[in-house]
Amino acid sequence: MNILYLEDLAPGQRFAGNTCIRIEESRVRTFASEFDPQPFHLDEGAASASIFRGLAASGWHTAAVTMRLLVDSEFRPAGGIVGAGFDELRWPRPVRPGDELRVEGEVLEVRPSKSRPEQGLIKVRTNTLNQNGEIVQTFVGNLVVRSRSATSPES
Amino acid sequence: MNILYLEDLAPGQRFAGNTCIRIEESRVRTFASEFDPQPFHLDEGAASASIFRGLAASGWHTAAVTMRLLVDSEFRPAGGIVGAGFDELRWPRPVRPGDELRVEGEVLEVRPSKSRPEQGLIKVRTNTLNQNGEIVQTFVGNLVVRSRSATSPES
């Protein structure tokens, strides 16, 4: 897919990732050690007695991996994937060591900016799936996208 | 602050972080290389011509650092900080290399579970601030918290 300007985007458009990322147990632990050092992300024994019933990746690890999958996907908005914010971020099931994640998405809304004609905002539902096709994360991203009519390369 | 069970929590309670985390330029680049490899998170020149007007940390880096600040804060819900999901995640201004981040939060809502009396859900507004007291990230977390009445150590 080519670079997508605001004018190229419309509700209902779907996209898929080009890649999978395998979640290695060692990275689950090192990510958690730095950013989310809670027992259920670090220790198998503590994790099995927790709400997760086994070692689980930090949700923020899953979110970060999802961003990588998006950047490498066929979804290429003009100006990059620039999140103004995210809503309805949910982790309906745990990500386990060894899981292989991929993304898929759908454009929900496209809205030109009234104050800044060189850009607009889009809403994109993004699902992250494991190797069994089960959703492990979902969110609605609010992204800033350039208009084709943008005149300055900086805008 | 001690461990907080569902019964200990009430709307309006506020908490603060105990620590700051300094965002090193090298970590901005390595985090982005792994999870968000877009020019404005990697290269000063490209970043200055982008919407960010200078090198900026990935929002997911800020989110992960915020989680670490929360885990190390005085806010210690029973069972750990277990996010069922997050809403209204926003990054109102960029995080720059050298910024020192801290968190503060407020309990917005406390709701026992009807189907699972051993736990409940709370909503917590969390702000991440830089060294100038400016908000660089905000979200509303939906957290699962154990009830004091939980009878099993596993629940």
Interface residues (C-beta under 8 A of the other chain):
Chain A: F31 E34 F35 D36 P37 Q38 P39 F40 A49 S50 I51 S58 G59 W60 H61 A63 A64 V65 M67 R68 V71 G79 G80 I81 V82 G83 A84 G85 F86 D87 E88 L89 R90 W91 V144 P153 E154
Chain B: F31 E34 F35 D36 P37 Q38 P39 F40 A49 S50 I51 S58 G59 W60 H61 A63 A64 V65 M67 R68 V71 G79 G80 I81 V82 G83 A84 G85 F86 D87 E88 L89 R90 W91 V144 P153 E154
